[in-house]
């Protein structure tokens, strides 16, 4: 993983974790929306579950990015949130598009960086039951004894003859 990928993952994770927690806990006061933005937010706020669900998704995906676990899943889950942020700013409040545009660029960059993880999900045709072939599985030596073979397990190391030394 490059330093740029690591930095983008941390910045995006911090942003989503911070704003997700802020949406759930309200520790940072945000200015009230005005004009058309106020109409949109009032309409969305009538649903009691939309914002808590969205902020929970943001918090969890941000935390996953910060710890570096399930990064492709976190990127997949946060993509719809960013699409909605972009649509809102493009159609209602264009002057506030900067942070959303930056986060979108970071998500696209990270998705490209983790593109191998998305190959099976983005395949045009996929066989049911097919196993994904993303990474080869490492060989793990078995520590179990063979059943009733009578030989010691693990087998003793083989000794190779010492190389012959020729003196002239």
Helices and strands as residue ranges (DSSP letters): H 3-25, H 36-45, H 50-67, H 71-91, G 94-96, H 97-113, G 115-118
